[in-house]
Amino acid sequence: MRIDPFVGRTNSRREFLTLGVGLFAALTLPAAVFRRTTLARRTVPLMGTIAELQVAHHDERYAEAAIDAAIAELQRVERMMSRFMATSDVGRANLGAAREAVTVSAETAEVLRTALAWSEASNGRFDPAVGAVSELWDVVNRNAPPAADAVRPLAQRGFWRQVDVSTLRGAPAIRFASSDLHLDLGAVAKGYGIDRATQVLRDLKIEHAIITVGGDLYALGGSPEGGPWTVGIRDPHDVRAVVQTLEVRDRAVATSGDYERFFRWHGVRYHHLMDPETAAPRRTIYHSTTVLASRAMDADAASTSVFGLSRGAALSIARRHALDVDVIPLT
């Protein structure tokens, strides 16, 4: 892939690993690294959240151009899989797949099959077809729960079992067995986008980078100083603080937490992580679950699948589908 050097953006290098986005707080590199390496950083709105890309390279213009290419790949995945775009594969499926098969890209079919595999592994704790539940609760804009009569028909539906991924005239196609079913690939497509953007950076011979989209992150290579990247998990009780640090190299990290998107009503926090059994935000003593895996797509889906479980229970589910995962729940 060819990239054209980007000219004109300037960032304080001291910002490189000090700001962080989403549920992560990346830490500062030693000053000596800044004397040897150009550190480029970009923050953009993407996939309903904030994406941050950080690339270390000896040529600043090349680093900026590599970030441009990675962002373009993330945006391509968003256009393909966002439920908020009527023209995306997911948007078109939500509009028509309950009536007839809707053809989609091979990539969307692959991501959906991965999502359904996580549904199988988690016995439905993860359900990529509960978009109607997310739309009903709309925690970003609500300030009170929806009526129980509206919630009850969406509970215990096992929507993921009503999604068929097959072919139509040789092309991948999606069919729904219920008109109440809406796909929402947000808990797996962000990870897929990160995996694709990471591959773009690899193809461009970038050796040191971090890509973060909301609660999902991939650490490419290691830190320019020679060791692994050090990444902080934000404290569920104080998002300005770091509750735990991880050392990662060529590894994905995904955190699902009830403190990123929520509203409070009568002293109760109603967050965006829905329980398919109740069609309501999952009730649990755990406020955050972090998963490490080799692919961001698996870390993303797993962190939603096992959110609310103890480490032992979470591992027993997550390792049914991805043997290399680790889980860190936080109360």
CORKAHU-V349937 format. One record per helix or strand of 2 or more residues. SS is the DSSP state (H for helix, E for strand). FROM is the first residue (numbers start at 1). LEN is the number of residues. If there is no record, write none. Layout:
SS | FROM | LEN
SS | FROM | LEN
This chain:
H | 13 | 3
E | 24 | 3
H | 31 | 6
E | 38 | 9
E | 49 | 9
H | 60 | 22
H | 89 | 8
E | 102 | 2
H | 106 | 16
H | 131 | 7
H | 148 | 5
H | 159 | 4
E | 163 | 6
E | 171 | 6
H | 186 | 18
E | 208 | 6
E | 216 | 5
E | 229 | 7
E | 238 | 11
E | 251 | 7
E | 262 | 4
E | 268 | 4
E | 274 | 2
E | 280 | 2
E | 288 | 6
H | 296 | 10
H | 311 | 8
E | 326 | 5
